[in-house]
Amino acid sequence: YLQLDSVSADDLAAASEMGQAVREQLASLPLPEDVSEEVLDAWHAAGAAAAYAVRSSATAEDLPSASFAGQQDTYLNVRGEGNILAQVKACFISLFTDRAILYRIQNGFEHRDVKLSVVVQQMVQPEVSGILFTADPVTGHREIISIDASFGLGEVLVAGMVTPDLYKVDKRDWTITECTVPEKQLAIWSLPDGGTKTEELAGEKRTAQVLDENQIIELAKIATRIEVHYGSPQDIEWAIADGEIFIVQSRPITSLYPVPHNYIESDAERVYFSLSHFQMMVEPMSPMGISVWRVMVPFGRENPLVGENPYITSAGGRFYADMSAMIYTRLGSKFIPKGLVMIDDLVGLAMGEFISRDTFAKNKARVLDKAKLHNVLHLMGPLAREAVMRLWFLPTEPVLEEMNTYVQRAIERTKATRVSNDLQTRVNAVYEHIQTVFSIEVFQILPLIIMIMSTSTLLKKLLEKDADPADLAAIQSGLEGNVTTEMDQKVGDLADIARENEAIVAAFEDNDTASLLSRIQQTPGSELFLAALDEFLQTYGLRGPGEIDVGRIRWLDDPTLLLLVMRGNLCNPEPGSHRKHYAGLIEKANDAIPRLIETARAAPMGWLRARVVRRLLTVFRSYMPIREHPKFMLVQFFQNLRVTMQDVATEFKKQGRIEDVEDIWYLTLAEAIEALEKSETEIRTRIEQRKMDYAYYAKLTPPRVITSNGEIIKAVHSMENMPEDAIPGSPVSAGVVEGLAKIVMDPASETLNPGEILVAPSTDPAWTPLFINAAGVVLEVGGLMTHGSVVAREYGIPAVVSVPDATKLIQTGQRIRVNGDAGYIEILD
């Protein structure tokens, strides 16, 4: 076991060598005498003349999060005393197949904790057999049963030797929705004296349908009863012999993404889109983090100032928006998919696919909640009016100063909730503030965001045909006053200060990152850098990776996270190069503006078009820098809540109710408040379960769009006018660049060197200091107006986003071409 424990998940050779050694050792030992006797007694009692299947059943098999399917060996059509005992022993030994060893390592199971029993089943000698899933394993649809069927023993199917018949059945009305009958070349049959034979099928048998309609429906109904019995979707093995159906095995399906919790009473099909993708964070969120958003977002609540939002829900540790109330309206079905494209192309396309279905019209009347919809429209009406006024009539000069003042006042009001020394009073004040913060604080900024998006769209329509694409790209970069790009510039300033001290640079180059800050603090002459770092943290320290989750650590909690992000900035040879680059972008934008106005003037109705374009350009350059202000304000609110909840956690730890202060994030906001009010409330068990859930959720890939039936609606980018081998995505920042790719999964653990192309799952403000070095950007999620796209345009970096599996399709060190004009990536080397 000690030697096995030393094997890593990526060391296939070591796993194979150790597995072989363990199996040989076990094979040299006799089967224990008491086991042999009991096996033979049971064998005689069951019928010594029959054929048997010898199968494994490990203690770590068929768990909700890991099936271990196929990791140990199975032996079919075993006959005779010697063979029974030999195969039982071989089955025990198969606990240490190479694949079982690696699977345990990958899934975090200790080798010594996994035990195995051998199941000996009297075999059915089937004419046909197969596998059945009570939920569609491809789409996740919980109402669709998927059946694979082939002739003979199921081993031919499990081993992938044939393409089986595929039947799909809708449980709701027992209709067969799909019937695919491919050519089947082989079948495996039992031999009379034991063992199996593989037979090549001939003639009509190769293309014959394996099951008739009655058998398909009967199988589906039996499977549904099994699913109800176990209370979860099932993966079932079945066989038919002499016309009788036998169920051989049933286990949970572990690959399905959880269905979002439905807070709305409805039996109609609902549709959800991922707010996690919208916020550019596809990792799981803490229960506290999700609950804060449900409390904070006012849309759709009976009272915008009180309660939790029933249209914000969660699944698999991510948070989703229930779009059903709006998507089933005439205007909603027309405009919501177009609006969602701004967030992520594939979200908008998937929502459009859902709307195009026949079932959409049937569900429309059952879902539409006109009272709730009127509430939303009542809130949005004044916002739309103000957006129009700001777009066409109001002066633009004071907007940046006005916004900075607004944010500062909001922050001061937030801090006022922490004045009480009584913890319960503070918690109640913070909870009340979070309930109203969106309606009172953030809500006032939404017209500006709406207007920014409208301005960008209008400019594109007015100028795209005639203007120089380089000028259109230039006006979107070098925007002055964006709180995130200002933060990035100051990170570059920190790097410049560090570069002046060779000992500090040497500290950064040491691989012992855990002690980086303490080494810098002990470095002679580090006072200037440490003072600058402290000043930076006072303003931006409440930011950090995954900052939309109140449970995630901030730079202020651990400044090392920030220091690791800025390592790449030390590679810039020229001090101030980041400032010079950005100043150059501002100059290019200022030069492009008069050319764009003249382009408009040269078009039909040029006098009017030029005036409109001049206004739109002024509005765009004035308002676009404040796009990041709402989020900067939100993280201030979250930090206020974090400080209060950490004090609550400290109190819980003193009382012995939790092990660690970080455990508080595994409770919801309401649960933490209740536990503070009621000291007898037990929270340890809940926290431990949530930790296990979180670890499981981390392995899941969240869908962009999912229905209440669990169906994952997928969309793909069009490949029209793209090279054959291109990887398609959404173009969000113009330009074409070639360079070496760098996969970055965590900005605190990987450095992006100048000139490399950043390839990442997603980015948030804590990532953007990397953009200073990036030659191009490729992200798995995002749209035209999401954070990473906006910052890429401001830096003038070609970017393609919404590229599914980009971090798997592209490897670090490959030379790639990013086409931010057409929206695709090419792997050149």
C-alpha positions in Angstrom: 0.0 0.0 0.0 2.8 2.4 0.8 4.3 1.8 -2.7 0.9 2.3 -4.3 0.4 5.5 -2.4 3.5 6.9 -4.1 2.0 6.5 -7.6 0.6 9.7 -9.2 -2.4 9.9 -11.4 -0.4 10.9 -14.5 2.3 8.2 -14.1 0.9 5.4 -16.2 4.1 3.4 -16.2 4.4 3.3 -12.4 0.7 2.3 -12.1 1.2 -0.5 -14.5 4.4 -1.7 -12.8 2.9 -1.6 -9.3 -0.3 -3.2 -10.5 1.5 -6.1 -12.0 3.6 -6.6 -8.9 0.5 -6.6 -6.6 -1.5 -9.0 -8.9 1.4 -11.4 -9.1 1.8 -11.4 -5.3 -1.9 -12.1 -4.8 -2.0 -14.8 -7.5 0.7 -16.7 -5.6 -1.5 -16.9 -2.6 -4.3 -19.5 -2.2 -7.9 -18.5 -1.9 -8.7 -18.8 1.9 -10.1 -22.2 2.7 -13.3 -20.9 4.4 -14.1 -18.7 1.4 -13.6 -21.7 -1.0 -15.9 -23.9 1.2 -18.7 -21.3 1.3 -18.5 -20.6 -2.4 -18.7 -24.3 -3.3 -21.6 -24.9 -0.8 -23.6 -22.0 -2.4 -22.7 -23.2 -5.9 -24.0 -26.7 -5.2 -27.2 -25.3 -3.6 -27.9 -23.0 -6.6 -27.2 -25.7 -9.2 -23.8 -27.0 -10.1 -24.8 -27.7 -13.7 -25.7 -24.1 -14.5 -23.5 -21.4 -16.0 -22.5 -18.5 -13.8 -21.2 -14.9 -14.2 -18.5 -13.9 -11.7 -18.6 -10.2 -11.1 -17.1 -7.6 -8.7 -18.8 -5.3 -6.2 -16.5 -2.9 -4.6 -17.3 -0.6 -1.7 -16.5 2.4 -3.8 -18.7 1.4 -6.7 -22.1 3.0 -7.7 -21.6 6.1 -5.6 -23.5 9.3 -6.5 -20.3 10.9 -7.6 -18.2 7.9 -8.9 -19.5 4.7 -10.5 -16.2 2.7 -10.8 -18.0 1.0 -13.7 -15.7 -1.5 -15.5 -12.7 -1.0 -13.2 -12.7 -4.6 -12.0 -13.0 -7.8 -14.1 -16.1 -9.8 -15.0 -16.1 -13.5 -16.1 -19.0 -14.9 -18.1 -20.4 -18.4 -18.6 -18.2 -20.0 -15.9 -18.8 -23.7 -15.3 -17.2 -26.3 -13.1 -15.8 -26.3 -9.5 -12.2 -25.4 -10.5 -13.3 -22.6 -12.8 -15.6 -21.1 -10.3 -12.9 -20.9 -7.6 -10.3 -19.7 -10.1 -12.5 -16.9 -11.4 -13.6 -15.8 -7.9 -9.9 -15.5 -7.0 -9.1 -13.6 -10.3 -12.0 -11.3 -9.6 -10.7 -10.4 -6.1 -7.2 -9.7 -7.7 -8.8 -7.4 -10.3 -9.2 -4.8 -7.5 -5.7 -3.9 -8.5 -6.0 -3.7 -12.3 -4.1 -0.7 -13.7 -7.3 1.1 -14.5 -8.8 0.5 -11.0 -5.6 1.9 -9.4 -5.6 5.0 -11.5 -9.3 5.6 -11.1 -8.9 5.5 -7.3 -6.0 8.0 -7.4 -7.9 10.3 -9.7 -11.1 10.3 -7.6 -9.3 10.6 -4.2 -10.0 7.2 -2.8 -7.4 5.5 -0.5 -6.4 2.1 -1.8 -6.6 0.5 1.6 -10.1 1.8 2.2 -11.7 0.1 -0.8 -12.9 -3.5 -0.4 -14.3 -5.9 -2.9 -16.9 -8.6 -2.8 -17.4 -11.1 -5.6 -20.9 -11.7 -6.8 -21.6 -15.0 -8.4 -24.8 -14.9 -10.5 -26.5 -17.7 -12.3 -26.3 -16.7 -16.0 -29.2 -15.9 -18.3 -28.5 -17.2 -21.8 -30.0 -14.4 -23.7 -31.0 -14.0 -27.3 -30.6 -10.2 -26.9 -29.2 -7.9 -24.2 -28.1 -4.4 -23.6 -27.9 -1.3 -21.5 -30.6 1.2 -20.6 -30.5 4.7 -19.1 -33.5 6.2 -17.4 -32.3 9.6 -18.4 -30.7 10.5 -21.7 -26.9 10.2 -21.0 -26.1 12.7 -23.8 -28.5 15.6 -23.2 -29.4 14.8 -19.6 -33.1 14.9 -20.3 -34.8 13.1 -17.3 -37.9 12.2 -19.2 -36.2 10.4 -22.1 -35.1 6.8 -21.7 -32.2 5.6 -23.9 -31.9 1.9 -24.7 -28.9 0.2 -26.4 -29.6 -3.3 -27.7 -27.5 -6.1 -29.4 -27.7 -9.8 -30.1 -26.2 -12.3 -27.7 -24.4 -11.4 -24.5 -24.0 -7.8 -23.5 -20.2 -8.1 -23.5 -20.2 -7.3 -27.2 -21.8 -4.0 -26.5 -19.8 -3.2 -23.3 -16.5 -4.0 -25.1 -17.4 -1.6 -27.9 -17.3 -4.4 -30.5 -20.5 -3.4 -32.3 -22.7 -0.3 -32.7 -25.9 -1.3 -31.0 -29.5 -0.4 -31.9 -30.5 2.8 -30.2 -34.1 3.5 -29.0 -35.4 6.5 -27.1 -38.7 6.5 -25.2 -40.5 9.5 -23.8 -41.7 8.5 -20.3 -44.5 11.1 -20.4 -46.6 9.3 -23.1 -44.5 6.1 -23.8 -43.8 7.1 -27.4 -40.7 5.9 -29.1 -39.0 9.2 -30.2 -36.0 7.6 -31.9 -35.2 4.2 -33.4 -31.7 3.8 -35.0 -30.8 0.3 -36.4 -27.2 0.2 -37.6 -25.4 -2.8 -39.1 -24.2 -5.2 -36.4 -21.3 -7.4 -37.4 -20.7 -9.5 -34.3 -22.4 -11.3 -31.4 -21.0 -13.1 -28.4 -22.6 -16.4 -27.3 -22.1 -18.8 -24.4 -20.5 -22.2 -25.1 -22.0 -25.3 -23.6 -18.9 -26.3 -21.7 -18.1 -22.8 -20.4 -16.6 -19.7 -21.8 -17.8 -17.7 -24.8 -17.4 -17.4 -28.5 -17.6 -14.5 -30.9 -19.7 -15.0 -34.0 -19.8 -12.9 -37.2 -23.4 -12.2 -38.1 -24.5 -12.8 -41.6 -27.4 -11.9 -43.9 -30.5 -10.1 -42.6 -29.4 -10.7 -39.0 -26.7 -7.9 -39.4 -29.3 -5.2 -40.2 -32.3 -6.7 -38.2 -33.9 -4.6 -35.5 -33.0 -6.2 -32.2 -36.2 -5.3 -30.2 -39.8 -4.9 -31.3 -42.0 -2.0 -30.2 -43.7 -3.9 -27.4 -40.3 -5.0 -25.9 -39.0 -1.5 -26.1 -42.0 0.0 -24.2 -42.1 -2.9 -21.6 -38.4 -2.4 -20.9 -38.9 1.4 -20.5 -41.8 0.8 -18.0 -39.8 -1.7 -15.9 -36.8 0.8 -15.9 -39.1 3.6 -14.7 -40.3 1.5 -11.8 -36.6 0.8 -10.9 -35.8 4.5 -11.0 -38.7 5.4 -8.7 -37.6 2.6 -6.3 -34.1 4.0 -6.0 -35.1 7.7 -6.3 -32.6 8.6 -8.9 -31.8 8.1 -12.6 -30.4 4.6 -13.2 -27.9 2.8 -15.5 -29.5 -0.7 -16.0 -28.1 -3.8 -17.6 -30.8 -6.1 -19.0 -31.2 -9.3 -21.0 -34.0 -11.2 -22.7 -34.1 -15.0 -22.8 -37.0 -17.1 -24.1 -39.1 -13.9 -24.3 -38.6 -13.0 -20.7 -36.9 -9.8 -19.5 -34.2 -10.1 -16.9 -32.7 -7.1 -15.0 -29.0 -8.0 -14.4 -27.8 -4.8 -12.7 -28.9 -1.3 -11.8 -26.6 1.5 -10.6 -27.0 5.3 -10.4 -26.0 7.4 -13.4 -23.2 9.5 -12.1 -22.5 11.7 -15.2 -25.7 13.8 -15.2 -25.5 17.4 -14.3 -27.9 18.2 -11.4 -31.3 19.8 -12.3 -31.7 23.4 -11.0 -33.8 23.8 -8.0 -37.2 25.2 -9.0 -38.6 27.8 -6.6 -41.6 28.5 -8.8 -44.7 26.2 -8.5 -45.2 25.0 -12.1 -45.5 21.7 -13.9 -44.4 23.2 -17.2 -41.0 23.0 -18.7 -38.8 25.8 -17.5 -35.5 27.1 -18.9 -32.4 28.4 -17.0 -29.3 30.1 -18.2 -26.0 30.2 -16.3 -25.4 33.4 -14.4 -22.0 31.9 -13.5 -21.1 32.2 -17.2 -22.4 35.7 -17.2 -20.1 36.6 -14.3 -17.2 34.8 -15.9 -16.8 32.3 -13.1 -17.6 28.6 -14.0 -16.0 27.2 -10.8 -18.4 26.2 -8.0 -19.6 28.9 -5.7 -19.9 28.6 -1.9 -23.5 28.1 -0.6 -23.1 31.5 1.2 -22.1 33.1 -2.2 -25.1 31.8 -4.0 -27.5 32.7 -1.2 -26.2 36.3 -1.2 -27.2 36.7 -4.9 -30.6 35.2 -4.2 -31.1 37.8 -1.5 -29.6 40.7 -3.4 -31.2 40.5 -6.9 -34.7 42.2 -6.7 -36.2 41.4 -10.1 -39.3 39.2 -9.9 -39.8 39.4 -6.1 -43.2 40.4 -4.8 -41.4 43.1 -2.8 -38.1 44.2 -4.4 -36.7 45.1 -0.9 -37.5 41.9 1.0 -36.9 38.2 0.6 -35.1 35.8 -1.7 -35.4 35.9 -5.4 -37.4 32.8 -6.7 -35.9 33.3 -10.2 -32.3 32.9 -9.0 -31.6 29.2 -8.4 -28.6 26.9 -8.3 -27.4 23.5 -9.7 -24.0 21.8 -9.3 -22.7 24.7 -7.2 -23.4 27.3 -9.9 -26.1 29.8 -10.0 -28.8 30.1 -12.7 -31.5 32.5 -13.8 -35.0 31.1 -14.4 -35.9 32.9 -17.7 -39.2 31.2 -18.2 -41.5 34.1 -17.2 -39.9 36.4 -19.8 -38.9 34.0 -22.5 -42.5 32.8 -23.0 -43.6 36.4 -23.9 -43.7 37.6 -27.5 -41.1 40.3 -26.9 -39.0 38.1 -24.7 -38.8 35.3 -27.2 -37.7 37.7 -29.8 -35.2 39.9 -27.9 -33.8 37.8 -25.0 -31.8 35.5 -27.2 -30.3 38.5 -29.0 -29.4 40.1 -25.6 -27.9 37.0 -24.3 -25.5 36.8 -27.3 -23.9 39.9 -25.7 -23.1 37.7 -22.7 -22.2 34.5 -24.6 -22.9 33.6 -28.2 -23.7 30.0 -27.3 -26.1 31.0 -24.5 -28.1 33.1 -27.0 -28.0 30.4 -29.7 -29.1 27.7 -27.2 -32.0 29.8 -26.0 -33.1 30.4 -29.6 -33.0 26.7 -30.2 -35.3 26.1 -27.2 -37.8 28.8 -28.5 -37.9 27.2 -31.9 -39.3 23.9 -30.6 -42.9 22.7 -31.0 -43.1 22.2 -27.2 -42.4 25.9 -26.6 -45.8 27.0 -27.7 -47.5 24.3 -25.7 -45.8 25.4 -22.5 -46.2 29.1 -23.1 -49.6 29.5 -21.5 -48.7 27.4 -18.5 -45.6 29.3 -17.6 -46.3 33.0 -18.2 -46.8 34.8 -15.0 -48.2 38.2 -16.0 -48.2 39.7 -12.5 -44.5 39.0 -12.0 -43.7 40.2 -15.5 -45.6 43.4 -14.9 -43.5 43.9 -11.8 -40.3 43.5 -13.9 -41.5 45.9 -16.6 -42.6 48.4 -14.0 -39.0 48.5 -12.6 -37.4 48.6 -16.1 -39.6 51.4 -17.6 -37.9 54.3 -15.7 -34.5 52.8 -16.5 -35.2 52.8 -20.2 -36.3 56.4 -20.1 -33.2 57.5 -18.3 -31.0 55.6 -20.7 -32.6 57.4 -23.6 -32.0 60.8 -22.0 -28.4 60.0 -21.3 -27.9 58.7 -24.8 -29.2 61.7 -26.7 -29.6 64.7 -24.5 -27.7 65.0 -21.2 -24.1 66.3 -21.0 -21.4 63.6 -20.8 -18.6 65.6 -19.2 -19.4 65.0 -15.5 -20.3 61.3 -15.8 -17.0 59.8 -14.6 -16.6 62.2 -11.6 -20.3 61.7 -10.8 -19.9 57.9 -10.9 -16.8 58.0 -8.7 -18.6 60.1 -6.1 -21.6 57.9 -6.2 -19.5 54.7 -5.6 -17.6 56.4 -2.7 -20.8 57.5 -1.0 -22.2 53.9 -1.4 -19.1 52.5 0.2 -19.4 54.9 3.1 -23.0 53.9 3.7 -21.9 50.2 3.6 -19.2 50.7 6.2 -21.8 52.4 8.5 -23.5 49.0 9.0 -20.4 47.8 11.0 -20.5 50.5 13.7 -22.3 48.4 16.4 -20.2 46.3 18.9 -23.1 43.8 19.2 -22.6 41.0 16.7 -26.3 40.2 16.3 -27.1 43.9 15.6 -24.3 44.1 13.0 -25.4 40.9 11.2 -29.0 42.2 11.0 -27.8 45.5 9.6 -25.6 43.8 7.0 -28.5 41.5 6.0 -30.9 44.4 5.6 -28.3 46.2 3.6 -27.6 43.2 1.2 -31.4 42.9 0.7 -31.7 46.5 -0.5 -28.3 47.1 -2.0 -29.2 46.1 -5.6 -32.5 48.0 -5.6 -31.1 51.2 -4.0 -27.4 51.3 -5.1 -26.8 49.2 -8.2 -30.1 49.7 -9.7 -29.3 53.4 -10.3 -26.4 52.5 -12.5 -28.2 50.1 -14.8 -29.4 52.8 -17.2 -25.8 53.6 -17.9 -24.9 50.0 -18.7 -28.0 49.7 -21.0 -27.0 52.9 -22.7 -23.4 51.7 -23.2 -24.5 48.5 -24.9 -26.9 50.5 -27.1 -24.2 53.0 -28.1 -21.8 50.2 -29.2 -24.5 48.5 -31.3 -25.6 51.8 -33.0 -22.1 52.8 -33.8 -21.5 49.4 -35.4 -24.6 49.7 -37.6 -23.8 53.2 -38.7 -20.1 52.7 -39.5 -19.3 49.1 -40.1 -19.8 49.2 -43.9 -17.7 52.3 -44.6 -15.3 52.8 -41.8 -11.7 51.5 -41.5 -11.9 48.5 -39.1 -8.8 49.7 -37.4 -10.5 53.0 -36.5 -13.5 51.1 -35.1 -11.2 48.9 -33.0 -9.2 52.0 -31.8 -12.2 53.8 -30.3 -12.8 50.8 -28.1 -9.4 50.9 -26.5 -7.5 53.3 -24.3 -10.6 54.3 -22.3 -9.7 56.6 -19.4 -11.2 56.1 -16.0 -12.0 52.3 -15.9 -11.4 51.2 -12.4 -10.2 47.8 -13.5 -7.7 49.0 -16.1 -6.5 51.6 -13.6 -5.9 48.8 -11.2 -3.9 46.9 -13.8 -1.8 49.9 -14.5 -1.0 50.2 -10.8 0.0 46.6 -10.7 2.5 47.5 -13.5 3.7 50.4 -11.3 4.3 48.0 -8.4 6.4 45.8 -10.7 8.4 48.8 -11.8 9.2 49.6 -8.1 10.1 45.9 -7.4 12.4 45.8 -10.5 14.5 48.6 -9.0 15.6 46.2 -6.2 17.5 43.1 -7.4 17.0 41.3 -4.1 13.2 41.7 -4.5 13.3 40.4 -8.1 15.3 37.4 -6.8 12.7 36.7 -4.1 10.0 36.6 -6.9 12.1 34.1 -8.8 12.3 31.6 -5.9 9.9 28.7 -6.4 8.9 28.8 -2.7 5.8 30.9 -3.3 4.3 30.4 0.1 7.0 32.4 1.8 7.3 35.1 -0.9 5.8 38.0 1.1 7.9 37.2 4.2 11.1 37.0 2.1 10.3 40.4 0.5 9.6 41.9 4.0 13.0 40.7 5.1 14.8 42.1 2.0 16.9 45.2 2.7 15.5 48.3 1.0 12.0 46.8 0.5 10.3 49.6 2.4 9.3 51.6 -0.7 7.8 48.5 -2.4 6.0 47.4 0.7 4.5 50.9 1.2 3.3 50.9 -2.4 1.8 47.4 -1.9 0.0 48.5 1.2 -1.4 51.6 -0.6 -2.6 49.4 -3.5 -4.3 46.9 -1.1 -6.1 49.7 0.7 -7.9 50.5 -2.6 -8.0 47.1 -4.4 -7.3 44.5 -1.8 -10.9 43.4 -1.6 -10.6 42.0 -5.1 -9.4 38.5 -5.9 -10.1 35.5 -8.2 -13.8 34.5 -8.2 -14.8 37.7 -6.4 -18.5 37.4 -7.1 -18.5 34.6 -4.5 -18.4 36.2 -1.0 -16.7 33.0 0.2 -13.6 33.4 -1.9 -10.4 34.7 -0.5 -9.3 38.3 -1.4 -5.9 39.9 -2.0 -6.3 41.6 1.3 -6.6 38.2 3.1 -3.5 36.9 1.3 -1.4 39.5 -0.6 0.7 36.6 -2.0 -2.1 35.9 -4.5 -1.5 39.4 -5.9 2.3 39.1 -5.9 2.1 35.9 -7.9 -0.2 37.5 -10.5 2.3 40.4 -11.0 5.3 38.1 -11.5 5.0 38.3 -15.3 5.1 42.1 -15.2 8.7 41.9 -13.9 9.7 40.4 -17.3 9.0 43.8 -19.1 12.5 45.1 -19.7 11.5 48.8 -19.9 10.1 50.6 -16.8 6.7 52.3 -17.5 6.2 50.3 -20.7 2.6 49.5 -19.6 1.8 53.2 -19.2 3.4 54.1 -22.5 1.4 51.4 -24.3 -1.9 52.6 -22.8 -1.0 56.2 -23.7 -0.5 55.1 -27.2 -3.9 53.5 -27.3 -5.5 56.7 -26.1 -3.7 58.6 -28.8 -4.9 56.2 -31.5 -8.5 56.5 -30.3 -8.3 60.3 -30.4 -6.9 60.2 -33.9 -9.6 57.8 -35.1 -12.6 59.9 -33.9 -12.4 62.7 -36.5 -11.8 60.1 -39.3 -15.0 58.2 -38.2 -17.0 61.4 -38.2 -15.8 62.3 -41.7 -16.7 58.7 -42.9 -20.2 59.3 -41.6 -20.3 62.7 -43.3 -19.4 61.1 -46.7 -22.4 58.7 -46.5 -26.0 59.5 -47.6 -27.6 62.1 -45.3 -24.1 62.8 -44.2 -24.8 66.0 -42.3 -27.3 64.2 -40.0 -25.3 61.0 -39.8 -22.1 62.9 -38.8 -24.0 64.6 -35.9 -25.4 61.3 -34.7 -22.0 59.6 -34.9 -20.2 62.5 -33.1 -22.7 62.2 -30.3 -22.5 58.5 -30.0 -18.7 58.6 -30.0 -18.7 61.2 -27.3 -21.2 59.2 -25.2 -19.3 55.9 -25.8 -15.9 57.3 -24.8 -17.4 59.0 -21.7 -19.6 56.2 -20.4 -17.7 53.1 -21.4 -15.1 53.5 -18.7 -17.7 53.2 -16.0 -18.8 49.8 -17.1 -16.7 48.2 -14.3 -17.9 50.6 -11.5 -21.0 48.5 -10.5 -18.9 45.4 -9.9 -16.2 47.4 -8.1 -19.1 48.7 -5.8 -20.5 45.2 -5.4 -17.2 43.8 -4.2 -17.1 46.6 -1.6 -20.5 45.4 -0.3 -19.3 41.8 -0.3 -16.2 42.7 1.7 -18.4 44.3 4.3 -20.4 41.1 4.5 -17.2 39.0 4.6 -15.8 40.9 7.6 -19.0 40.5 9.5 -19.4 36.8 8.6 -15.8 36.1 9.6 -16.6 37.6 13.0 -19.6 35.3 13.2 -17.4 32.3 12.3 -14.9 33.3 15.0 -17.7 33.2 17.5 -18.9 29.8 16.3 -15.3 28.5 16.6 -15.1 29.7 20.2 -18.3 27.9 20.9 -16.9 24.7 19.4 -19.6 24.6 16.7 -17.2 24.7 13.7 -13.6 23.5 13.1 -12.4 26.5 11.0 -13.6 30.0 10.4 -13.7 29.3 6.7 -16.4 26.7 7.3 -18.9 29.6 7.6 -19.0 29.9 3.8 -20.6 26.4 3.6 -23.8 27.8 5.2 -26.3 30.0 3.5 -26.7 33.6 4.7 -30.0 32.7 6.3 -28.6 29.6 8.0 -25.7 31.5 9.5 -28.0 34.2 10.9 -30.3 31.5 12.3 -27.4 29.7 13.9 -26.2 32.9 15.5 -29.7 33.5 16.9 -30.1 29.9 18.1 -27.1 28.5 19.8 -28.6 25.0 19.9 -28.7 24.7 16.1 -26.3 22.0 14.9 -24.3 23.0 11.8 -21.3 20.7 11.7 -23.0 17.9 9.8 -24.5 20.3 7.2 -21.1 21.9 6.6 -19.3 18.5 6.2 -21.9 17.4 3.6 -21.6 20.7 1.8 -17.8 20.3 1.6 -18.2 16.8 0.0 -20.8 18.3 -2.4 -18.4 21.1 -3.3 -15.6 18.7 -4.1 -18.0 16.7 -6.4 -19.3 19.9 -8.1 -15.7 21.0 -8.9 -15.5 18.0 -11.2 -18.6 18.9 -13.2 -18.7 21.1 -16.3 -21.7 23.5 -15.9 -24.0 23.9 -18.9 -24.8 27.3 -20.3 -28.5 26.5 -20.7 -30.5 23.7 -19.0 -34.2 22.9 -18.6 -36.2 21.8 -15.6 -36.2 18.3 -17.2 -32.4 18.3 -16.9 -31.8 18.6 -20.6 -28.6 20.5 -21.5 -29.3 22.5 -24.6 -26.1 22.9 -26.6 -25.3 25.2 -29.5 -22.3 25.3 -31.8 -20.6 28.2 -33.6 -21.0 28.3 -37.4 -17.9 27.3 -39.3 -18.9 29.3 -42.4 -16.0 31.1 -44.0 -13.5 29.6 -41.5 -10.5 27.3 -42.3 -11.3 23.6 -42.1 -9.2 23.0 -38.9 -10.1 26.2 -37.2 -11.4 26.3 -33.6 -14.5 28.6 -33.7 -15.6 31.1 -31.1 -16.9 34.6 -30.8 -14.9 37.6 -32.0 -14.9 40.3 -29.3 -11.7 42.3 -29.8 -10.4 43.0 -33.3 -7.1 42.1 -34.8 -5.1 39.0 -35.7 -2.0 37.8 -33.8 0.3 34.8 -33.8 2.2 33.6 -30.7 2.9 30.9 -28.2 -0.2 29.8 -26.2 -0.1 29.7 -22.4 -2.8 27.8 -20.6 -3.6 29.5 -17.3 -6.1 27.9 -15.0 -5.1 30.0 -11.9 -3.5 33.4 -12.2 -1.8 32.9 -8.8 0.1 29.8 -9.9 1.0 30.5 -13.5 2.9 33.4 -15.0 2.1 34.9 -18.4 5.2 36.2 -20.0 5.2 39.2 -22.4 4.0 38.2 -25.9 2.3 35.0 -24.9 -1.4 34.3 -25.8 -3.5 33.8 -22.7 -5.8 30.8 -22.9 -8.1 30.4 -19.9 -11.5 29.1 -18.8 -12.6 32.7 -18.0 -11.3 35.8 -16.4 -12.4 38.4 -13.8 -10.7 41.6 -12.5 -8.2 39.6 -10.5 -6.9 38.1 -13.8 -6.6 41.3 -15.8 -3.0 42.3 -14.6 -2.1 39.4 -16.9 -3.6 41.3 -19.9 -0.7 43.8 -19.8 1.6 41.0 -21.0 -0.9 39.2 -23.3 -0.5 39.3 -27.1 -3.9 37.8 -27.5 -6.7 36.2 -25.4 -8.8 33.0 -25.8 -11.5 32.2 -23.2 -13.9 29.3 -22.9 -16.8 31.6 -21.9 -17.8 35.2 -22.5 -19.5 37.5 -24.9 -19.1 41.0 -26.4 -19.9 42.8 -23.1 -18.5 40.4 -20.5 -15.5 41.5 -18.4 -12.6 39.9 -20.3 -13.8 41.1 -23.7 -14.2 44.7 -22.5 -10.7 44.8 -21.0 -9.2 43.1 -24.1 -10.7 45.8 -26.3 -9.4 48.5 -24.0 -5.9 47.1 -24.3 -6.2 46.6 -28.0 -5.6 42.8 -27.7 -7.2 40.5 -30.3 -9.6 38.2 -28.4 -11.9 35.2 -29.2 -14.2 34.0 -26.4 -17.0 31.4 -26.0 -14.6 28.7 -27.2 -15.7 25.4 -25.5 -12.8 23.3 -24.2 -10.2 25.8 -25.4 -7.9 24.8 -22.5 -8.1 21.2 -23.7 -7.9 21.7 -27.4 -4.9 24.1 -27.2 -1.6 23.2 -25.3 0.9 25.5 -23.7 3.8 26.1 -26.0 1.8 25.6 -29.3 2.1 28.4 -31.8 -1.4 29.6 -32.6 -3.1 32.3 -34.5 -6.0 34.3 -32.9 -8.3 35.9 -35.4 -10.3 38.5 -33.4 -11.9 39.8 -36.6 -13.6 36.6 -37.7 -13.7 34.7 -34.4 -11.5 31.6 -34.6 -8.2 30.1 -33.6 -5.7 28.1 -35.7 -3.1 25.8 -34.3 0.0 26.5 -36.4 2.6 24.2 -34.7 
